[in-house]
Amino acid sequence: MGRLDDRVAVVTGAGRGIGRATALRFAEEGATVVVNDIDPDPAADVVEEIKKNGGRAVVAAADITEFAGAKGVIESAVSAFGRLDILVNNAGITRDKTFHNMTPEIWDAGIKINLYTAYNMTHAAMPFLREVAKKEIAERGEPAYHRKITFTSSVVGITGNPGQANYTAAKGAIISLTKTLARELGAFRINVNAVAPGFVETRLTAAKKEGTDLGIPDALRNMALMTIALGRPGRPEDIANAHLFLCSSEADYISGVVIPVTGAQLGS
Ligand SMILES: NC(=O)c1ccc[n+]([C@@H]2O[C@H](COP(=O)([O-])OP(=O)(O)OC[C@H]3O[C@@H](n4cnc5c(N)ncnc54)[C@H](O)[C@@H]3O)[C@@H](O)[C@H]2O)c1
């Protein structure tokens, strides 16, 4: 028995890093997984890996900063598998600059990828989460089971972080969105929660290479690593396990919370 048997889950930004680990972990626990990413090739690799391990998955490649792209992902999940039970909002990247150097283009990019994606996907999912539960209430008095939405904030969405005004503004907003939606959707037994990762080894936190937007300078990496009480950086699987717990029936009475997964990083 898997903890997500019979569930259909969409995971955004699942071609790499935390999203990839979440898609693989969910499949391991019996979920059918729709693997979204803006980059089709890594998404296809994840689907192949899931299938190789005996699971069920499809690729839904799309840029979900656009509402039409997000709607297409949700619709492809429902047309492939007939339903949607779980939405993991994970896609996000950094576009760092000190605030006085942050152009409108860089500000918008950070807000779009880290906040608009959450609105786009979650709004597009409403007919298949809220409306379906509403119909069940009309027919049988209560929703058949708990449906789940998780968001991905960040510890810096709570503490702030120099050089990340766009990212931290979006990640802070994700926390209030989580709490508001938990209250709006509770009557439909849709649990809405967030994880707030600390420092997790992915391409976002890799040593910065010349000419790229992603990554962080070595000095900052080393400083961040020194603040982690558990003595090691997070692994994508650590965050995947938090999404898994929140999306499993073990967390049916947990909604509107933000779980820091930081190894007791200072300030978290
Ligand atoms: N790595 C960390 O330390 C850390 C800490 C806190 C929060 N987070 C958050 O965790 C989430 C995952 O980050 P990660 O570290 O795994 O990064 P990552 O770069 O390894 O993976 C992010 C994935 O999202 C995809 N993506 C980017 N833009 C997209 C778009 N418009 N539409 C669809 N997919 C898109 C990318 O192609 C990539 O595969 C993000 O929301 C990030 O902000 C990460």
PDBQT file of the ligand as one rigid body, heavy atoms in Angstrom, charges set to zero:
ROOT
HETATM    1  N1  LIG A 301      17.029  25.181  -3.569  1.00  0.00    +0.000 N 
HETATM    2  C1  LIG A 301      16.763  25.867  -2.460  1.00  0.00    +0.000 C 
HETATM    3  O1  LIG A 301      17.616  26.060  -1.591  1.00  0.00    +0.000 OA
HETATM    4  C2  LIG A 301      15.394  26.424  -2.239  1.00  0.00    +0.000 A 
HETATM    5  C3  LIG A 301      15.136  27.087  -1.027  1.00  0.00    +0.000 A 
HETATM    6  C4  LIG A 301      13.879  27.610  -0.790  1.00  0.00    +0.000 A 
HETATM    7  C5  LIG A 301      12.890  27.474  -1.742  1.00  0.00    +0.000 A 
HETATM    8  N2  LIG A 301      13.153  26.834  -2.913  1.00  0.00    +0.000 N 
HETATM    9  C6  LIG A 301      12.062  26.735  -3.880  1.00  0.00    +0.000 C 
HETATM   10  O2  LIG A 301      11.885  25.392  -4.276  1.00  0.00    +0.000 OA
HETATM   11  C7  LIG A 301      11.339  25.355  -5.600  1.00  0.00    +0.000 C 
HETATM   12  C8  LIG A 301      12.171  24.454  -6.480  1.00  0.00    +0.000 C 
HETATM   13  O3  LIG A 301      13.469  24.986  -6.590  1.00  0.00    +0.000 OA
HETATM   14  P1  LIG A 301      14.757  24.104  -6.955  1.00  0.00    +0.000 P 
HETATM   15  O4  LIG A 301      15.807  24.515  -6.009  1.00  0.00    +0.000 OA
HETATM   16  O5  LIG A 301      14.398  22.675  -7.086  1.00  0.00    +0.000 OA
HETATM   17  O6  LIG A 301      15.130  24.742  -8.384  1.00  0.00    +0.000 OA
HETATM   18  P2  LIG A 301      15.552  24.072  -9.781  1.00  0.00    +0.000 P 
HETATM   19  O7  LIG A 301      16.031  25.204 -10.602  1.00  0.00    +0.000 OA
HETATM   20  O8  LIG A 301      16.442  22.919  -9.557  1.00  0.00    +0.000 OA
HETATM   21  O9  LIG A 301      14.168  23.528 -10.362  1.00  0.00    +0.000 OA
HETATM   22  C9  LIG A 301      13.117  24.398 -10.730  1.00  0.00    +0.000 C 
HETATM   23  C10 LIG A 301      12.419  23.837 -11.949  1.00  0.00    +0.000 C 
HETATM   24  O10 LIG A 301      11.339  24.736 -12.298  1.00  0.00    +0.000 OA
HETATM   25  C11 LIG A 301      11.291  24.831 -13.713  1.00  0.00    +0.000 C 
HETATM   26  N3  LIG A 301      10.662  26.070 -14.148  1.00  0.00    +0.000 N 
HETATM   27  C12 LIG A 301      11.211  27.318 -14.132  1.00  0.00    +0.000 A 
HETATM   28  N4  LIG A 301      10.371  28.202 -14.678  1.00  0.00    +0.000 NA
HETATM   29  C13 LIG A 301       9.249  27.513 -15.026  1.00  0.00    +0.000 A 
HETATM   30  C14 LIG A 301       8.043  27.889 -15.653  1.00  0.00    +0.000 A 
HETATM   31  N5  LIG A 301       7.813  29.161 -16.003  1.00  0.00    +0.000 N 
HETATM   32  N6  LIG A 301       7.106  26.942 -15.891  1.00  0.00    +0.000 NA
HETATM   33  C15 LIG A 301       7.345  25.650 -15.541  1.00  0.00    +0.000 A 
HETATM   34  N7  LIG A 301       8.493  25.239 -14.950  1.00  0.00    +0.000 NA
HETATM   35  C16 LIG A 301       9.427  26.159 -14.703  1.00  0.00    +0.000 A 
HETATM   36  C17 LIG A 301      12.755  24.782 -14.132  1.00  0.00    +0.000 C 
HETATM   37  O11 LIG A 301      12.909  24.454 -15.522  1.00  0.00    +0.000 OA
HETATM   38  C18 LIG A 301      13.331  23.762 -13.177  1.00  0.00    +0.000 C 
HETATM   39  O12 LIG A 301      13.323  22.455 -13.743  1.00  0.00    +0.000 OA
HETATM   40  C19 LIG A 301      11.302  26.810  -6.069  1.00  0.00    +0.000 C 
HETATM   41  O13 LIG A 301      10.015  27.347  -5.851  1.00  0.00    +0.000 OA
HETATM   42  C20 LIG A 301      12.311  27.482  -5.165  1.00  0.00    +0.000 C 
HETATM   43  O14 LIG A 301      12.075  28.857  -5.030  1.00  0.00    +0.000 OA
HETATM   44  C21 LIG A 301      14.383  26.305  -3.179  1.00  0.00    +0.000 A 
ENDROOT
TORSDOF 0
